[in-house]
Each structure stands twice: as structure tokens, then as C-alpha cells.
Amino acid sequence: MLGVLKRNPFSVMLALLLHFLIVFFLVFGVDWEKKPKPIASQANVVQAHTIDLDKINEKKAEEKKAQQLKKQQQEKKQRQAEEKKRQQALEKKRVAEQKAQQKREVEAKRKAEAKRKADAKRKAEAKRKADAKRKAEAKRKAEAEAKRKAEAKRKAEAKRKAEAKRKAEAEAKRRAQAERERALQAQIAAEQNSREIDRYGAVIKQQIERNWLKPAQNTEGLSCVVQVRLIPGGDVVPGGVSIIRSSGNAAFDRSVEAAVYKAAPLPVPSGALFESFRSLRLNFKPNK
């Protein structure tokens, strides 16, 4: 009952109000003790003075009263039966309406639940599609970003390689140029050194020849190759003069050795060029 009241309070209150009105009408609206109207006396009826006639009239009056009472009771029962039937019809109608209301509520609840499930399913599907679209978009962007980075990296690597190649080529050109310049400088220096060596060699040879004492024997056509070890400044290392190719004449060879010692210190260049004179070979050939 409480469940019905909670689900449809308006219908329950309406039914209670109808019952109350019916009971009120039954209790206060009908005079169940309606008395029969007294039979008016006939003005022209001759009053019987005998005891038997009075009894007969009294008996007839009682019978008539009893009939009227019986009729009233029958009418009352009929009204009660009709009221009961009406109340039953109302109750049946109320129960039917209540069942219909419950059925409508169940149907409404079922439809609401179905709608809720359908909405939930639709929302879930929409969310799934949105998530799938978002993931696909994120994947596309990630792939595009990865492609962009790869392309940028490729370009940067190509640029780096091109720059490295350009620098390497420039460095190679610079080194080649420097090598050519160094070779040229070396060639120039070598040529200069060669000229200097030749010049110093000629001066040294002249100084040795000036200090040479010709032996008594005939030295015409004689020559020898002498090895001279020098120190910076032109002094000869003690024991640093030796004949490495003899003339065949011992006196001539000894005279050449003596001329070298006597000519010291020999004129030699300073610095790095001296290294070419540290161990000097001279082809001594007088008058040549």
C-alpha cells in the first residue's frame, strides 16, 4: 500500500476522498427510519362501537404498517445492494486504474531505462569514435611530426655533409696551395741553399788552394776527394780530415790534408745552412 501511495499519491487520495463522501452520504443523507404517514380518518366513516370492529381495524392498520415497514426494509436493502454494487464498481474501477497506472509507470520506467541505455550506448559509441578520431589525429600528427623531423634531420645532415665537403675541399685546396707554396718555397730555398753551398764551397776551395803547398814532385793532372768534418764557425774537428779517394800520390794527398788544416777556420754559413757543411766533401784539383 505504501508503495502504491509513493508511486501515485494523487490517485490514492482521490479514492480515499470518494470513499469518505460515500460513507458520509450513507450516514447522513438517508433517513432509514422514515415513519409512515398516519392515515387520515374518514369524516363520514361510521364509528363502530363493537369491540370486534375495533380489533379488525387495528389489525388491518398493523398489517398495513407491517407491509409499509417491510417495503421500507426492502427498499433499504435494495439501496444498500445498489450502493454496494456501485462501491464495488468504483473499487474495481479504482483497482483497474491503479493497475493501469502501475502498468503505465512500469512501461514508462522500461522506456526510460531503454532510453537511458540507448543514450548511454550512443554516448559510449560517440566517445569511442571521438577517442578513435583523436587517436588517429594524434597518430597522424605524430607521423607528420616524425616525418618533418626526419626531413629536417635529413636536410641538416645533407647540409652538414655539404658544408663538411665544402670545408674539406677548401681545406684540401688550402693544403694543396700551402703545399705548392711550401714546395715552391722549398724549391726556392733549395735553389738558394744550393747557390749558397756552391758559393761557400767555391770560397772554401779557394781558401784551401791558397794555403796549399805544392809538393816537389810533378802533380800535373792529380786530384783527390777529401772529407772534412767542421764545427760551427768553420774550425776543423781534430782528426776530421781524411782522404776518401786518393790521387795515387801520397805526398799530394798529405799536402791537401795539410792545406785544409792550415786554411781553418773555413768560411761556412751560420744557422741551418751550416748542416750542409758539417761533413764536407771536396774534390781537390789544383788549378781547376
RADA-V319674 format. One record per backbone hydrogen bond with DSSP energy under -0.5 kcal/mol. CO is the residue of the C=O (numbers start at 1). NH is the residue of the N-H. E is the energy in kcal/mol with one decimal. If there is no record, write none. Layout:
CO:NH:E / CO:NH:E
This chain:
1:5:-2.6 / 2:6:-2.4 / 3:7:-2.2 / 4:8:-3.0 / 8:12:-1.6 / 9:13:-2.4 / 10:14:-2.1 / 11:15:-2.2 / 12:16:-2.3 / 13:17:-2.2 / 14:18:-2.1 / 15:19:-2.2 / 16:20:-2.2 / 17:21:-2.2 / 18:22:-2.3 / 19:23:-2.6 / 20:24:-2.5 / 21:25:-2.4 / 22:26:-2.5 / 23:27:-2.4 / 24:28:-2.9 / 25:29:-1.8 / 30:32:-1.2 / 31:34:-0.9 / 42:45:-1.2 / 45:47:-0.6 / 50:54:-1.4 / 51:55:-1.8 / 52:56:-2.1 / 53:57:-2.6 / 54:58:-2.5 / 55:59:-2.5 / 56:60:-2.5 / 57:61:-2.4 / 58:62:-2.4 / 59:63:-2.6 / 60:64:-2.7 / 61:65:-2.7 / 62:66:-2.8 / 63:67:-2.6 / 64:68:-2.6 / 65:69:-2.8 / 66:70:-2.7 / 67:71:-2.7 / 68:72:-2.7 / 69:73:-2.8 / 70:74:-2.7 / 71:75:-2.8 / 72:76:-2.7 / 73:77:-2.9 / 74:78:-2.7 / 75:79:-2.8 / 76:80:-3.1 / 77:81:-3.0 / 78:82:-2.9 / 79:83:-3.2 / 80:84:-3.1 / 81:85:-2.9 / 82:86:-2.8 / 83:87:-3.2 / 84:88:-3.0 / 85:89:-2.6 / 86:90:-2.9 / 87:91:-3.1 / 88:92:-3.3 / 89:93:-2.9 / 90:94:-3.0 / 91:95:-3.4 / 92:96:-2.8 / 93:97:-3.1 / 94:98:-3.1 / 95:99:-3.2 / 96:100:-3.0 / 97:101:-3.1 / 98:102:-3.1 / 99:103:-3.1 / 100:104:-3.1 / 101:105:-3.0 / 102:106:-3.1 / 103:107:-3.1 / 104:108:-3.4 / 105:109:-3.1 / 106:110:-3.2 / 107:111:-3.2 / 108:112:-3.0 / 109:113:-3.0 / 110:114:-3.1 / 111:115:-3.2 / 112:116:-2.9 / 113:117:-3.0 / 114:118:-3.0 / 115:119:-3.3 / 116:120:-3.1 / 117:121:-3.2 / 118:122:-3.1 / 119:123:-3.4 / 120:124:-3.0 / 121:125:-2.9 / 122:126:-3.0 / 123:127:-3.1 / 124:128:-2.9 / 125:129:-2.9 / 126:130:-2.8 / 127:131:-3.2 / 128:132:-3.0 / 129:133:-3.0 / 130:134:-3.1 / 131:135:-3.3 / 132:136:-2.9 / 133:137:-2.9 / 134:138:-3.0 / 135:139:-3.1 / 136:140:-2.9 / 137:141:-2.9 / 138:142:-2.9 / 139:143:-3.1 / 140:144:-2.9 / 141:145:-3.1 / 142:146:-3.1 / 143:147:-3.0 / 144:148:-3.0 / 145:149:-3.1 / 146:150:-2.9 / 147:151:-3.0 / 148:152:-3.2 / 149:153:-3.4 / 150:154:-3.1 / 151:155:-3.1 / 152:156:-3.1 / 153:157:-3.2 / 154:158:-3.2 / 155:159:-3.2 / 156:160:-3.2 / 157:161:-3.2 / 158:162:-3.1 / 159:163:-3.1 / 160:164:-3.3 / 161:165:-3.4 / 162:166:-3.1 / 163:167:-3.2 / 164:168:-3.2 / 165:169:-3.4 / 166:170:-3.1 / 167:171:-3.5 / 168:172:-3.4 / 169:173:-3.1 / 170:174:-3.1 / 171:175:-3.5 / 172:176:-3.4 / 173:177:-3.4 / 174:178:-3.4 / 175:179:-3.8 / 176:180:-3.0 / 177:181:-3.1 / 178:182:-3.6 / 179:183:-3.7 / 180:184:-3.1 / 181:185:-3.6 / 182:186:-3.6 / 183:187:-3.3 / 184:188:-3.6 / 185:189:-3.9 / 186:190:-3.8 / 187:191:-3.3 / 188:192:-3.3 / 189:193:-4.1 / 190:194:-3.7 / 191:195:-2.7 / 192:196:-3.0 / 193:197:-4.2 / 194:198:-3.0 / 195:199:-2.8 / 196:200:-3.7 / 197:201:-3.3 / 198:202:-2.5 / 199:203:-2.3 / 200:204:-3.3 / 201:205:-2.7 / 202:206:-2.3 / 203:207:-2.5 / 204:208:-2.6 / 205:209:-2.5 / 206:210:-2.2 / 207:211:-1.2 / 209:212:-1.0 / 212:214:-0.6 / 219:222:-2.3 / 224:226:-0.6 / 224:284:-2.6 / 225:244:-2.2 / 225:245:-1.6 / 226:282:-2.6 / 227:242:-2.3 / 228:230:-0.6 / 228:280:-3.4 / 229:237:-2.8 / 231:234:-2.5 / 234:266:-2.7 / 235:231:-2.2 / 237:240:-3.1 / 240:229:-1.8 / 240:242:-0.5 / 242:227:-3.9 / 242:244:-0.6 / 245:225:-2.2 / 248:250:-0.5 / 249:253:-2.3 / 250:254:-2.7 / 251:255:-2.0 / 252:256:-1.7 / 253:257:-2.0 / 254:258:-2.3 / 255:259:-1.9 / 256:260:-1.8 / 257:261:-2.1 / 258:262:-2.2 / 259:263:-2.0 / 260:264:-0.9 / 266:268:-0.7 / 270:273:-0.7 / 271:274:-1.3 / 272:275:-1.3 / 273:276:-1.2 / 274:277:-3.0 / 274:278:-0.6 / 275:278:-0.6 / 278:230:-2.4 / 280:228:-3.4 / 282:226:-2.6 / 282:284:-1.1 / 283:285:-0.7 / 284:224:-2.1 / 285:288:-1.3
